[in-house]
Amino acid sequence: MISRRYLIGALPLLIAACAEKVWAPDELIAANTYVHDGPARISLITMKSVDSNDGAHSALIINASQRVIWDPAGTFSNAAVAERNDVIFGATARLVAYYISYHSRITYYTTTL
């Protein structure tokens, strides 16, 4: 029988192994670097079901030396967006609005903390 500790420790590795690898070229990352003038901050975005109010997907907007979106196991993609695995670079106000509208629909709404 597999120990609980081993299973909990191995779970992130199993999930990471299932994720599609995305690696934007250095030039695209450099062209999409965005530095927000606000304070360093981490904001949680959660997509919630209209019917049950249950969370369906979460991501983080991270504002530090540059502003990025960390979107683990997300389906968001766009050829013009610079992404490396789960990190979306160049999180301008326009990109964040596009990201939120991509996830929000008649059955899901988006909250930000």
N, C-alpha and C positions, 0 to 999 in steps of 0.2 A: 504494500500500500504506500502511495506517495505521501510524504509528510506535508502538512499544511504550510510550514515555513518554506519548503522547497517550491511548492506550487505558487505561493505568493511572490517569491523571489523570481521565479521563471516567467510569470505572466507578462510583465512588461517586455521581455525579450521575445516572447511568442507573438505578441501584438505587433511589435516593431518589425518582425520578420514578415508579417502579412502586408505591411504598408508598401505601396508603390513608391519606388525611389524617384525623386524629382530633383534635378540639379541644374539650376539655371547657370549659364556661363558667367564668369567674373564680370564681363563687360555689361551684361544686363543688370547684374546686382549693382554695380557702380552707377549705372544710369538711373536706377530706381531708388537710390538712397534718399531718404527723406528725414530731415531733422525737424522735429516739432518744437516750437518755442515754449511750450508749457513745461510744467515741472515733471520730474521723473515720476512715473506712475504705471501701475498695472491695472487694467480694467477687464473685468470678466464679462463676456457676452454669452448669453444663454438663449437658445432657441427653445421655446416652450409650446406645448400642444394647447390649442385653443380649447379643446374639449376637456382634457384632464388636468391641464396646468402642469403636467410633468415635463421635466427637462428632456430634450431630445439630443442636443449637441451643444458643446461649449467651446469657446476659444478665448484667447487672451490678446488684448492690445497692449503692447509693451512700449512705453515711451522712456527711452534711456538715451544712449549716445545717438540713436536713431529710432524711429518708430516703425515697429513691425507687428504683424499679427501671427500668433502661434495658433495654428489650426490643426490639432491632432486628429487624425482619422477623418478629416473633412473631405468633401467632394468638390469644393470650390477650386476652379482652375480657369485660367484665361491665358492665351498665348502671349499677351502683352504684359503680364504680371510676372515679376521675378520671384521665384519660389525655390527654396532649397529644403527638400523633404517637407517638414511641417511648418516652416517659417516663410511667411509672405512679406517681402520687402517693399518699402515705399508706401507705407500706410498713411497716405494723405487723407484729408477729410473726404475727398471724392472717392477714393478706393474703399475707405471704411463704409461709406454710404452704399456703395455698390455691393460690397461683401454682405452687409446687413440685408439689402433688398434681395440678394440671391437666396438667402435662407428664409426670409419672411414670405409667407403666402397665406392663403385663406385658412389653412389648417394650423399654421405656426406663427407665433409672434416672437419678437426679439427683445430681451431685456439687457440692460447694461448696468453694471455696478462699478 
